[in-house]
């Protein structure tokens, strides 16, 4: 079974503590549905900089990513099917589903 990176882009933060609690409950329910397929629930993305090949830094402290998770699935299509239930989509975000592989 392969691992897939779910890279979240966009979306927004909840407007109130009550809305935040609803969002967290939705994430908990989704992770519960995925069960053992959750390899790493991930986290939101904070401040960021890009390191260029010459060692210089670029960027304004923001990333185009808003968060990530890692799941296990039998195929890219299966990972996509699992990702379609992610609560981040209801907040206007998109998800890039990327197969990973062992390199070392």
N, C-alpha and C positions, 0 to 999 in steps of 0.2 A: 504494500500500500504506500503510495507516494504522499508527500506533504505539499501543501499548497499555501502560499502566502496570500492573504486577503489584504490588499492595500487600499485603505479608505481615503477618498478625496472629497473635500467639501463637507457640507452639512453645517450644522450650527449647534451651539450649546443651549441647553434648556433655559427658558426665561424665568423659572421660579424653582424653589426647592421641591415643590409638589410635582412639577413637570419633570424635574431631575429624577425623582423617585420613580415615576412612571417609566422613564427611559431606562433606568437601571433594572427595573423589573422586567422590561421587555428583553433586555440583554440576557438577564438570568434565565428567562424562559427559553430563549433561543439556544443558549449554551446547553441548557437541560435537554432540549430536543436533540442536539448534536451528540450528546453523551461522550463516548470515548473518541469520537472524531476530533475533539478539541485537543490539539497538541500544545497550543499556547494561546490563551484567550487574548493576549496582547494588551495594548494600552493606547491611549490617545498620544499624539505627537506634540511635543512642545517646541521650544526654540531650536533653530537649526542653522547651520552654516554648511557650505559646500567647500570641500578641499579640492583644489585644482591639481593637475599633474605636476605643476612646478612648486606645489606646496602653499601657494597663495590661497586666501580665503575669498569666497564670494557669497552673496546673499544678504538679505535684509533681516535675517533672524527668523524668517518664516519658511515653512515647507509647503509644498503642494499636497503633501500627505496630511491627513488628519488623524490617522491611527492605523492599526494593523491587528490581525489575528493570524494564527497558523492552524490549519486543519489537515486531517488525513482523509484521503478518499482514494477510490480505485481508479479514477480517471479524471481528466480535466472536466469533462461533462458532468461527472458526479459531484465534483467540487463546486462547479457553477450552480448546480441544483441546490446544494446545501447553502451556498452564499446568497441565493435569492431570498432566503428567509431572514436575512440579517436586518436588525432594526435600524441600522444606519441609513438604509435606503429610504425609510419613511421621513427622515430628516433632510432629504434632498442631496445626500452624498451619492457618490458612485463607488463601485468596487472593481478593482483590477485583480483578477485571479491569476496567480503565477505558479506554475509547477516549480518546485525546488528539487535539487538532487544532491547526493553526497559527492563532494569533490575531494575530500581528504579523509 
